[in-house]
Structure formats: structure tokens, C-alpha cells
Amino acid sequence: MKNTMQLNVDTTQRCGVEGVFPDEHVDYPQGTWVRNPHLSLHQSLSREGCLNLVKMGHLLNV
């Protein structure tokens, strides 16, 4: 599985529904709500697998 940096061109929000969702800084447990600002970078990879609800493009990029 390839682990690459991702650029958020829109503000995105995600909620961990199942499993643990790690990025380069921390492991987000189930139920965690994370907001990634417009033009932010993050690197994520879940070795055990996870299920996330992702919303994107619904907030103004100010």
C-alpha cells in the first residue's frame, strides 16, 4: 500500500466510523471528527483498515 501526501483542494471533514485512522501525526480513534483546512497537506495510511465518512466542498474556502 502506497503512503503519499494528499493536498486538500477543498476543506474536508471526516469522521471515523470504524477502526483507527492514522496520519503522520496521530492515530484518530473511532468517533473522531477531523477537519482538514483548504490547501492543507496530510499523509494517511491505515494498515488495519478503517471506514470514514468524508464531507468535502461544502464549506467556503476563505
PQR file with spaces between the fields and no chain letter, atoms N, CA, C, O and H, PARSE charges and radii, in Angstrom:
ATOM       1  N    MET     1       0.831   -1.168    0.000 -0.4000 1.5000
ATOM       2  CA   MET     1       0.000    0.000    0.000 -0.0000 2.0000
ATOM       3  C    MET     1       0.882    1.240    0.000  0.5500 1.7000
ATOM       4  O    MET     1       1.802    1.348    0.811 -0.5500 1.4000
ATOM       5  N    LYS     2       0.608    2.175   -0.904 -0.4000 1.5000
ATOM       6  CA   LYS     2       1.435    3.378   -1.032 -0.0000 2.0000
ATOM       7  C    LYS     2       0.965    4.459   -0.071  0.5500 1.7000
ATOM       8  O    LYS     2      -0.235    4.702    0.064 -0.5500 1.4000
ATOM       9  H    LYS     2      -0.139    2.088   -1.562  0.4000 1.0000
ATOM      10  N    ASN     3       1.898    5.095    0.584 -0.4000 1.5000
ATOM      11  CA   ASN     3       1.621    6.147    1.547 -0.0000 2.0000
ATOM      12  C    ASN     3       2.114    7.462    0.964  0.5500 1.7000
ATOM      13  O    ASN     3       3.318    7.715    0.973 -0.5500 1.4000
ATOM      14  H    ASN     3       2.872    4.898    0.475  0.4000 1.0000
ATOM      15  N    THR     4       1.217    8.310    0.456 -0.4000 1.5000
ATOM      16  CA   THR     4       1.613    9.544   -0.210 -0.0000 2.0000
ATOM      17  C    THR     4       0.955   10.748    0.455  0.5500 1.7000
ATOM      18  O    THR     4      -0.068   10.618    1.127 -0.5500 1.4000
ATOM      19  H    THR     4       0.239    8.104    0.448  0.4000 1.0000
ATOM      20  N    MET     5       1.548   11.907    0.261 -0.4000 1.5000
ATOM      21  CA   MET     5       0.965   13.154    0.760 -0.0000 2.0000
ATOM      22  C    MET     5      -0.255   13.507   -0.080  0.5500 1.7000
ATOM      23  O    MET     5      -0.252   13.324   -1.297 -0.5500 1.4000
ATOM      24  H    MET     5       2.379   12.013   -0.285  0.4000 1.0000
ATOM      25  N    GLN     6      -1.294   14.013    0.572 -0.4000 1.5000
ATOM      26  CA   GLN     6      -2.519   14.411   -0.108 -0.0000 2.0000
ATOM      27  C    GLN     6      -2.754   15.886    0.123  0.5500 1.7000
ATOM      28  O    GLN     6      -2.650   16.371    1.250 -0.5500 1.4000
ATOM      29  H    GLN     6      -1.297   14.162    1.561  0.4000 1.0000
ATOM      30  N    LEU     7      -3.072   16.605   -0.949 -0.4000 1.5000
ATOM      31  CA   LEU     7      -3.385   18.028   -0.866 -0.0000 2.0000
ATOM      32  C    LEU     7      -4.900   18.185   -0.881  0.5500 1.7000
ATOM      33  O    LEU     7      -5.561   17.700   -1.798 -0.5500 1.4000
ATOM      34  H    LEU     7      -3.156   16.212   -1.864  0.4000 1.0000
ATOM      35  N    ASN     8      -5.451   18.851    0.116 -0.4000 1.5000
ATOM      36  CA   ASN     8      -6.889   19.113    0.159 -0.0000 2.0000
ATOM      37  C    ASN     8      -7.169   20.401   -0.600  0.5500 1.7000
ATOM      38  O    ASN     8      -6.875   21.492   -0.113 -0.5500 1.4000
ATOM      39  H    ASN     8      -4.914   19.245    0.861  0.4000 1.0000
ATOM      40  N    VAL     9      -7.738   20.272   -1.795 -0.4000 1.5000
ATOM      41  CA   VAL     9      -8.065   21.468   -2.572 -0.0000 2.0000
ATOM      42  C    VAL     9      -9.346   22.109   -2.066  0.5500 1.7000
ATOM      43  O    VAL     9      -9.579   23.292   -2.314 -0.5500 1.4000
ATOM      44  H    VAL     9      -7.977   19.385   -2.191  0.4000 1.0000
ATOM      45  N    ASP    10     -10.176   21.360   -1.367 -0.4000 1.5000
ATOM      46  CA   ASP    10     -11.350   21.882   -0.676 -0.0000 2.0000
ATOM      47  C    ASP    10     -11.187   21.585    0.804  0.5500 1.7000
ATOM      48  O    ASP    10     -10.445   20.677    1.179 -0.5500 1.4000
ATOM      49  H    ASP    10      -9.987   20.398   -1.165  0.4000 1.0000
ATOM      50  N    THR    11     -11.873   22.339    1.640 -0.4000 1.5000
ATOM      51  CA   THR    11     -11.910   21.992    3.058 -0.0000 2.0000
ATOM      52  C    THR    11     -12.654   20.670    3.183  0.5500 1.7000
ATOM      53  O    THR    11     -13.747   20.515    2.637 -0.5500 1.4000
ATOM      54  H    THR    11     -12.476   23.076    1.335  0.4000 1.0000
ATOM      55  N    THR    12     -12.072   19.726    3.894 -0.4000 1.5000
ATOM      56  CA   THR    12     -12.724   18.431    4.075 -0.0000 2.0000
ATOM      57  C    THR    12     -12.912   18.159    5.558  0.5500 1.7000
ATOM      58  O    THR    12     -12.153   18.645    6.396 -0.5500 1.4000
ATOM      59  H    THR    12     -11.185   19.852    4.338  0.4000 1.0000
ATOM      60  N    GLN    13     -13.928   17.381    5.863 -0.4000 1.5000
ATOM      61  CA   GLN    13     -14.169   16.912    7.213 -0.0000 2.0000
ATOM      62  C    GLN    13     -14.373   15.419    7.131  0.5500 1.7000
ATOM      63  O    GLN    13     -14.948   14.917    6.165 -0.5500 1.4000
ATOM      64  H    GLN    13     -14.545   16.986    5.182  0.4000 1.0000
ATOM      65  N    ARG    14     -13.899   14.697    8.152 -0.4000 1.5000
ATOM      66  CA   ARG    14     -14.102   13.254    8.161 -0.0000 2.0000
ATOM      67  C    ARG    14     -14.372   12.784    9.579  0.5500 1.7000
ATOM      68  O    ARG    14     -13.870   13.346   10.552 -0.5500 1.4000
ATOM      69  H    ARG    14     -13.432   15.105    8.937  0.4000 1.0000
ATOM      70  N    CYS    15     -15.169   11.750    9.664 -0.4000 1.5000
ATOM      71  CA   CYS    15     -15.497   11.149   10.945 -0.0000 2.0000
ATOM      72  C    CYS    15     -15.175    9.666   10.857  0.5500 1.7000
ATOM      73  O    CYS    15     -15.607    8.984    9.928 -0.5500 1.4000
ATOM      74  H    CYS    15     -15.577   11.293    8.873  0.4000 1.0000
ATOM      75  N    GLY    16     -14.419    9.171   11.823 -0.4000 1.5000
ATOM      76  CA   GLY    16     -14.071    7.757   11.853 -0.0000 2.0000
ATOM      77  C    GLY    16     -15.254    6.917   12.298  0.5500 1.7000
ATOM      78  O    GLY    16     -15.688    7.010   13.446 -0.5500 1.4000
ATOM      79  H    GLY    16     -14.068    9.725   12.578  0.4000 1.0000
ATOM      80  N    VAL    17     -15.777    6.100   11.400 -0.4000 1.5000
ATOM      81  CA   VAL    17     -16.925    5.253   11.696 -0.0000 2.0000
ATOM      82  C    VAL    17     -16.480    3.919   12.294  0.5500 1.7000
ATOM      83  O    VAL    17     -17.083    3.425   13.247 -0.5500 1.4000
ATOM      84  H    VAL    17     -15.424    6.024   10.467  0.4000 1.0000
ATOM      85  N    GLU    18     -15.430    3.347   11.731 -0.4000 1.5000
ATOM      86  CA   GLU    18     -14.871    2.083   12.230 -0.0000 2.0000
ATOM      87  C    GLU    18     -13.361    2.123   12.149  0.5500 1.7000
ATOM      88  O    GLU    18     -12.803    2.714   11.225 -0.5500 1.4000
ATOM      89  H    GLU    18     -14.940    3.748   10.956  0.4000 1.0000
ATOM      90  N    GLY    19     -12.695    1.501   13.105 -0.4000 1.5000
ATOM      91  CA   GLY    19     -11.247    1.365   13.079 -0.0000 2.0000
ATOM      92  C    GLY    19     -10.510    2.634   13.468  0.5500 1.7000
ATOM      93  O    GLY    19     -11.110    3.607   13.926 -0.5500 1.4000
ATOM      94  H    GLY    19     -13.149    1.021   13.856  0.4000 1.0000
ATOM      95  N    VAL    20      -9.208    2.604   13.279 -0.4000 1.5000
ATOM      96  CA   VAL    20      -8.324    3.722   13.611 -0.0000 2.0000
ATOM      97  C    VAL    20      -7.796    4.315   12.313  0.5500 1.7000
ATOM      98  O    VAL    20      -7.341    3.591   11.428 -0.5500 1.4000
ATOM      99  H    VAL    20      -8.721    1.813   12.908  0.4000 1.0000
ATOM     100  N    PHE    21      -7.859    5.644   12.209 -0.4000 1.5000
ATOM     101  CA   PHE    21      -7.398    6.345   11.011 -0.0000 2.0000
ATOM     102  C    PHE    21      -6.147    7.147   11.359  0.5500 1.7000
ATOM     103  O    PHE    21      -6.257    8.226   11.940 -0.5500 1.4000
ATOM     104  H    PHE    21      -8.229    6.232   12.929  0.4000 1.0000
ATOM     105  N    PRO    22      -4.964    6.645   11.017 -0.5600 1.5000
ATOM     106  CA   PRO    22      -3.737    7.372   11.346  0.2800 2.0000
ATOM     107  C    PRO    22      -3.332    8.353   10.247  0.5500 1.7000
ATOM     108  O    PRO    22      -3.648    8.154    9.074 -0.5500 1.4000
ATOM     109  N    ASP    23      -2.635    9.405   10.642 -0.4000 1.5000
ATOM     110  CA   ASP    23      -1.925   10.236    9.675 -0.0000 2.0000
ATOM     111  C    ASP    23      -0.494   10.366   10.180  0.5500 1.7000
ATOM     112  O    ASP    23      -0.071    9.599   11.045 -0.5500 1.4000
ATOM     113  H    ASP    23      -2.379    9.567   11.595  0.4000 1.0000
ATOM     114  N    GLU    24       0.249   11.324    9.654 -0.4000 1.5000
ATOM     115  CA   GLU    24       1.663   11.419   10.016 -0.0000 2.0000
ATOM     116  C    GLU    24       1.875   11.929   11.439  0.5500 1.7000
ATOM     117  O    GLU    24       3.000   11.896   11.937 -0.5500 1.4000
ATOM     118  H    GLU    24      -0.095   11.947    8.951  0.4000 1.0000
ATOM     119  N    HIS    25       0.809   12.403   12.108 -0.4000 1.5000
ATOM     120  CA   HIS    25       0.948   12.972   13.449 -0.0000 2.0000
ATOM     121  C    HIS    25       0.353   12.117   14.559  0.5500 1.7000
ATOM     122  O    HIS    25       0.954   11.997   15.627 -0.5500 1.4000
ATOM     123  H    HIS    25      -0.105   12.429   11.703  0.4000 1.0000
ATOM     124  N    VAL    26      -0.808   11.525   14.332 -0.4000 1.5000
ATOM     125  CA   VAL    26      -1.553   10.873   15.415 -0.0000 2.0000
ATOM     126  C    VAL    26      -2.472    9.789   14.855  0.5500 1.7000
ATOM     127  O    VAL    26      -2.804    9.792   13.670 -0.5500 1.4000
ATOM     128  H    VAL    26      -1.295   11.623   13.464  0.4000 1.0000
ATOM     129  N    ASP    27      -2.877    8.865   15.723 -0.4000 1.5000
ATOM     130  CA   ASP    27      -3.887    7.862   15.372 -0.0000 2.0000
ATOM     131  C    ASP    27      -5.240    8.378   15.870  0.5500 1.7000
ATOM     132  O    ASP    27      -5.420    8.610   17.065 -0.5500 1.4000
ATOM     133  H    ASP    27      -2.607    8.862   16.686  0.4000 1.0000
ATOM     134  N    TYR    28      -6.187    8.556   14.946 -0.4000 1.5000
ATOM     135  CA   TYR    28      -7.518    9.041   15.305 -0.0000 2.0000
ATOM     136  C    TYR    28      -8.434    7.840   15.530  0.5500 1.7000
ATOM     137  O    TYR    28      -8.675    7.072   14.598 -0.5500 1.4000
ATOM     138  H    TYR    28      -6.040    8.367   13.975  0.4000 1.0000
ATOM     139  N    PRO    29      -8.954    7.661   16.756 -0.5600 1.5000
ATOM     140  CA   PRO    29      -9.810    6.516   17.035  0.2800 2.0000
ATOM     141  C    PRO    29     -11.209    6.689   16.449  0.5500 1.7000
ATOM     142  O    PRO    29     -11.584    7.772   15.999 -0.5500 1.4000
ATOM     143  N    GLN    30     -11.952    5.620   16.467 -0.4000 1.5000
ATOM     144  CA   GLN    30     -13.336    5.636   16.004 -0.0000 2.0000
ATOM     145  C    GLN    30     -14.098    6.753   16.703  0.5500 1.7000
ATOM     146  O    GLN    30     -13.943    6.954   17.907 -0.5500 1.4000
ATOM     147  H    GLN    30     -11.647    4.741   16.833  0.4000 1.0000
ATOM     148  N    GLY    31     -14.926    7.485   15.948 -0.4000 1.5000
ATOM     149  CA   GLY    31     -15.726    8.566   16.507 -0.0000 2.0000
ATOM     150  C    GLY    31     -15.066    9.928   16.451  0.5500 1.7000
ATOM     151  O    GLY    31     -15.700   10.929   16.786 -0.5500 1.4000
ATOM     152  H    GLY    31     -15.052    7.322   14.970  0.4000 1.0000
ATOM     153  N    THR    32     -13.800    9.994   16.032 -0.4000 1.5000
ATOM     154  CA   THR    32     -13.097   11.272   15.956 -0.0000 2.0000
ATOM     155  C    THR    32     -13.530   12.039   14.714  0.5500 1.7000
ATOM     156  O    THR    32     -13.631   11.468   13.627 -0.5500 1.4000
ATOM     157  H    THR    32     -13.286    9.181   15.760  0.4000 1.0000
ATOM     158  N    TRP    33     -13.786   13.342   14.878 -0.4000 1.5000
ATOM     159  CA   TRP    33     -14.135   14.228   13.762 -0.0000 2.0000
ATOM     160  C    TRP    33     -12.915   15.087   13.466  0.5500 1.7000
ATOM     161  O    TRP    33     -12.412   15.773   14.356 -0.5500 1.4000
ATOM     162  H    TRP    33     -13.704   13.805   15.761  0.4000 1.0000
ATOM     163  N    VAL    34     -12.428   15.059   12.219 -0.4000 1.5000
ATOM     164  CA   VAL    34     -11.223   15.800   11.830 -0.0000 2.0000
ATOM     165  C    VAL    34     -11.572   16.750   10.690  0.5500 1.7000
ATOM     166  O    VAL    34     -12.233   16.360    9.727 -0.5500 1.4000
ATOM     167  H    VAL    34     -12.836   14.502   11.496  0.4000 1.0000
ATOM     168  N    ARG    35     -11.125   17.998   10.805 -0.4000 1.5000
ATOM     169  CA   ARG    35     -11.306   18.976    9.729 -0.0000 2.0000
ATOM     170  C    ARG    35      -9.942   19.295    9.138  0.5500 1.7000
ATOM     171  O    ARG    35      -9.022   19.689    9.855 -0.5500 1.4000
ATOM     172  H    ARG    35     -10.588   18.314   11.587  0.4000 1.0000
ATOM     173  N    ASN    36      -9.818   19.123    7.826 -0.4000 1.5000
ATOM     174  CA   ASN    36      -8.602   19.472    7.109 -0.0000 2.0000
ATOM     175  C    ASN    36      -8.863   20.752    6.326  0.5500 1.7000
ATOM     176  O    ASN    36      -9.686   20.746    5.411 -0.5500 1.4000
ATOM     177  H    ASN    36     -10.566   18.803    7.244  0.4000 1.0000
ATOM     178  N    PRO    37      -8.180   21.859    6.661 -0.5600 1.5000
ATOM     179  CA   PRO    37      -8.414   23.146    6.001  0.2800 2.0000
ATOM     180  C    PRO    37      -8.042   23.130    4.517  0.5500 1.7000
ATOM     181  O    PRO    37      -7.284   22.280    4.048 -0.5500 1.4000
ATOM     182  N    HIS    38      -8.593   24.084    3.814 -0.4000 1.5000
ATOM     183  CA   HIS    38      -8.301   24.318    2.399 -0.0000 2.0000
ATOM     184  C    HIS    38      -6.791   24.396    2.187  0.5500 1.7000
ATOM     185  O    HIS    38      -6.095   25.108    2.910 -0.5500 1.4000
ATOM     186  H    HIS    38      -9.209   24.774    4.195  0.4000 1.0000
ATOM     187  N    LEU    39      -6.295   23.673    1.206 -0.4000 1.5000
ATOM     188  CA   LEU    39      -4.885   23.611    0.812 -0.0000 2.0000
ATOM     189  C    LEU    39      -3.964   23.026    1.886  0.5500 1.7000
ATOM     190  O    LEU    39      -2.759   23.280    1.870 -0.5500 1.4000
ATOM     191  H    LEU    39      -6.861   23.094    0.619  0.4000 1.0000
ATOM     192  N    SER    40      -4.517   22.253    2.811 -0.4000 1.5000
ATOM     193  CA   SER    40      -3.671   21.579    3.795 -0.0000 2.0000
ATOM     194  C    SER    40      -3.135   20.276    3.197  0.5500 1.7000
ATOM     195  O    SER    40      -3.718   19.708    2.274 -0.5500 1.4000
ATOM     196  H    SER    40      -5.495   22.048    2.824  0.4000 1.0000
ATOM     197  N    LEU    41      -2.023   19.825    3.743 -0.4000 1.5000
ATOM     198  CA   LEU    41      -1.413   18.566    3.339 -0.0000 2.0000
ATOM     199  C    LEU    41      -1.503   17.573    4.489  0.5500 1.7000
ATOM     200  O    LEU    41      -1.333   17.945    5.651 -0.5500 1.4000
ATOM     201  H    LEU    41      -1.549   20.286    4.493  0.4000 1.0000
ATOM     202  N    HIS    42      -1.769   16.319    4.170 -0.4000 1.5000
ATOM     203  CA   HIS    42      -1.702   15.284    5.189 -0.0000 2.0000
ATOM     204  C    HIS    42      -1.332   13.965    4.529  0.5500 1.7000
ATOM     205  O    HIS    42      -1.515   13.773    3.327 -0.5500 1.4000
ATOM     206  H    HIS    42      -1.907   16.017    3.227  0.4000 1.0000
ATOM     207  N    GLN    43      -0.816   13.079    5.334 -0.4000 1.5000
ATOM     208  CA   GLN    43      -0.363   11.775    4.870 -0.0000 2.0000
ATOM     209  C    GLN    43      -1.062   10.729    5.729  0.5500 1.7000
ATOM     210  O    GLN    43      -0.887   10.707    6.947 -0.5500 1.4000
ATOM     211  H    GLN    43      -0.667   13.235    6.310  0.4000 1.0000
ATOM     212  N    SER    44      -1.843    9.873    5.106 -0.4000 1.5000
ATOM     213  CA   SER    44      -2.595    8.895    5.882 -0.0000 2.0000
ATOM     214  C    SER    44      -2.464    7.493    5.289  0.5500 1.7000
ATOM     215  O    SER    44      -2.325    7.316    4.079 -0.5500 1.4000
ATOM     216  H    SER    44      -1.984    9.891    4.116  0.4000 1.0000
ATOM     217  N    LEU    45      -2.514    6.515    6.176 -0.4000 1.5000
ATOM     218  CA   LEU    45      -2.437    5.118    5.774 -0.0000 2.0000
ATOM     219  C    LEU    45      -2.922    4.271    6.939  0.5500 1.7000
ATOM     220  O    LEU    45      -2.389    4.369    8.044 -0.5500 1.4000
ATOM     221  H    LEU    45      -2.627    6.659    7.159  0.4000 1.0000
ATOM     222  N    SER    46      -3.925    3.443    6.699 -0.4000 1.5000
ATOM     223  CA   SER    46      -4.433    2.563    7.748 -0.0000 2.0000
ATOM     224  C    SER    46      -4.069    1.127    7.394  0.5500 1.7000
ATOM     225  O    SER    46      -4.605    0.557    6.444 -0.5500 1.4000
ATOM     226  H    SER    46      -4.358    3.363    5.801  0.4000 1.0000
ATOM     227  N    ARG    47      -3.168    0.557    8.153 -0.4000 1.5000
ATOM     228  CA   ARG    47      -2.745   -0.822    7.893 -0.0000 2.0000
ATOM     229  C    ARG    47      -3.829   -1.829    8.247  0.5500 1.7000
ATOM     230  O    ARG    47      -3.970   -2.849    7.573 -0.5500 1.4000
ATOM     231  H    ARG    47      -2.732    1.021    8.925  0.4000 1.0000
ATOM     232  N    GLU    48      -4.605   -1.551    9.308 -0.4000 1.5000
ATOM     233  CA   GLU    48      -5.657   -2.470    9.735 -0.0000 2.0000
ATOM     234  C    GLU    48      -6.970   -2.230    9.006  0.5500 1.7000
ATOM     235  O    GLU    48      -7.868   -3.072    9.041 -0.5500 1.4000
ATOM     236  H    GLU    48      -4.490   -0.722    9.856  0.4000 1.0000
ATOM     237  N    GLY    49      -7.083   -1.085    8.347 -0.4000 1.5000
ATOM     238  CA   GLY    49      -8.313   -0.725    7.657 -0.0000 2.0000
ATOM     239  C    GLY    49      -9.188    0.149    8.528  0.5500 1.7000
ATOM     240  O    GLY    49      -9.148    0.048    9.754 -0.5500 1.4000
ATOM     241  H    GLY    49      -6.354   -0.402    8.318  0.4000 1.0000
ATOM     242  N    CYS    50      -9.970    0.998    7.910 -0.4000 1.5000
ATOM     243  CA   CYS    50     -10.887    1.870    8.638 -0.0000 2.0000
ATOM     244  C    CYS    50     -11.993    2.309    7.681  0.5500 1.7000
ATOM     245  O    CYS    50     -11.873    2.188    6.462 -0.5500 1.4000
ATOM     246  H    CYS    50     -10.002    1.080    6.914  0.4000 1.0000
ATOM     247  N    LEU    51     -13.049    2.812    8.261 -0.4000 1.5000
ATOM     248  CA   LEU    51     -14.169    3.331    7.487 -0.0000 2.0000
ATOM     249  C    LEU    51     -14.406    4.758    7.951  0.5500 1.7000
ATOM     250  O    LEU    51     -14.612    5.000    9.140 -0.5500 1.4000
ATOM     251  H    LEU    51     -13.146    2.910    9.251  0.4000 1.0000
ATOM     252  N    ASN    52     -14.378    5.710    7.015 -0.4000 1.5000
ATOM     253  CA   ASN    52     -14.564    7.126    7.323 -0.0000 2.0000
ATOM     254  C    ASN    52     -15.716    7.691    6.520  0.5500 1.7000
ATOM     255  O    ASN    52     -15.914    7.327    5.361 -0.5500 1.4000
ATOM     256  H    ASN    52     -14.210    5.513    6.049  0.4000 1.0000
ATOM     257  N    LEU    53     -16.470    8.576    7.133 -0.4000 1.5000
ATOM     258  CA   LEU    53     -17.451    9.386    6.440 -0.0000 2.0000
ATOM     259  C    LEU    53     -16.741   10.684    6.097  0.5500 1.7000
ATOM     260  O    LEU    53     -16.247   11.365    6.996 -0.5500 1.4000
ATOM     261  H    LEU    53     -16.309    8.872    8.075  0.4000 1.0000
ATOM     262  N    VAL    54     -16.676   11.050    4.806 -0.4000 1.5000
ATOM     263  CA   VAL    54     -15.936   12.243    4.367 -0.0000 2.0000
ATOM     264  C    VAL    54     -16.896   13.228    3.709  0.5500 1.7000
ATOM     265  O    VAL    54     -17.684   12.860    2.838 -0.5500 1.4000
ATOM     266  H    VAL    54     -17.077   10.497    4.076  0.4000 1.0000
ATOM     267  N    LYS    55     -16.818   14.492    4.143 -0.4000 1.5000
ATOM     268  CA   LYS    55     -17.567   15.580    3.514 -0.0000 2.0000
ATOM     269  C    LYS    55     -16.550   16.531    2.911  0.5500 1.7000
ATOM     270  O    LYS    55     -15.559   16.873    3.556 -0.5500 1.4000
ATOM     271  H    LYS    55     -16.178   14.791    4.851  0.4000 1.0000
ATOM     272  N    MET    56     -16.787   16.961    1.679 -0.4000 1.5000
ATOM     273  CA   MET    56     -15.858   17.902    1.064 -0.0000 2.0000
ATOM     274  C    MET    56     -16.612   18.857    0.152  0.5500 1.7000
ATOM     275  O    MET    56     -17.647   18.520   -0.424 -0.5500 1.4000
ATOM     276  H    MET    56     -17.592   16.684    1.155  0.4000 1.0000
ATOM     277  N    GLY    57     -16.051   20.076    0.038 -0.4000 1.5000
ATOM     278  CA   GLY    57     -16.605   21.068   -0.866 -0.0000 2.0000
ATOM     279  C    GLY    57     -17.833   21.775   -0.336  0.5500 1.7000
ATOM     280  O    GLY    57     -18.479   22.504   -1.090 -0.5500 1.4000
ATOM     281  H    GLY    57     -15.210   20.349    0.506  0.4000 1.0000
ATOM     282  N    HIS    58     -18.187   21.593    0.937 -0.4000 1.5000
ATOM     283  CA   HIS    58     -19.402   22.194    1.474 -0.0000 2.0000
ATOM     284  C    HIS    58     -19.140   23.456    2.289  0.5500 1.7000
ATOM     285  O    HIS    58     -20.082   24.140    2.689 -0.5500 1.4000
ATOM     286  H    HIS    58     -17.663   21.001    1.549  0.4000 1.0000
ATOM     287  N    LEU    59     -17.877   23.769    2.536 -0.4000 1.5000
ATOM     288  CA   LEU    59     -17.527   24.975    3.285 -0.0000 2.0000
ATOM     289  C    LEU    59     -16.822   25.960    2.367  0.5500 1.7000
ATOM     290  O    LEU    59     -16.108   25.557    1.449 -0.5500 1.4000
ATOM     291  H    LEU    59     -17.112   23.213    2.211  0.4000 1.0000
ATOM     292  N    LEU    60     -17.020   27.249    2.613 -0.4000 1.5000
ATOM     293  CA   LEU    60     -16.329   28.262    1.822 -0.0000 2.0000
ATOM     294  C    LEU    60     -14.842   28.203    2.123  0.5500 1.7000
ATOM     295  O    LEU    60     -14.446   28.055    3.279 -0.5500 1.4000
ATOM     296  H    LEU    60     -17.600   27.576    3.360  0.4000 1.0000
ATOM     297  N    ASN    61     -14.017   28.316    1.090 -0.4000 1.5000
ATOM     298  CA   ASN    61     -12.570   28.328    1.254 -0.0000 2.0000
ATOM     299  C    ASN    61     -12.110   29.763    1.388  0.5500 1.7000
ATOM     300  O    ASN    61     -11.720   30.395    0.406 -0.5500 1.4000
ATOM     301  H    ASN    61     -14.339   28.436    0.151  0.4000 1.0000
ATOM     302  N    VAL    62     -12.156   30.275    2.606 -0.4000 1.5000
ATOM     303  CA   VAL    62     -11.819   31.674    2.861 -0.0000 2.0000
ATOM     304  C    VAL    62     -10.450   31.761    3.486  0.5500 1.7000
ATOM     305  O    VAL    62      -9.974   32.857    3.781 -0.5500 1.4000
ATOM     306  H    VAL    62     -12.472   29.761    3.404  0.4000 1.0000
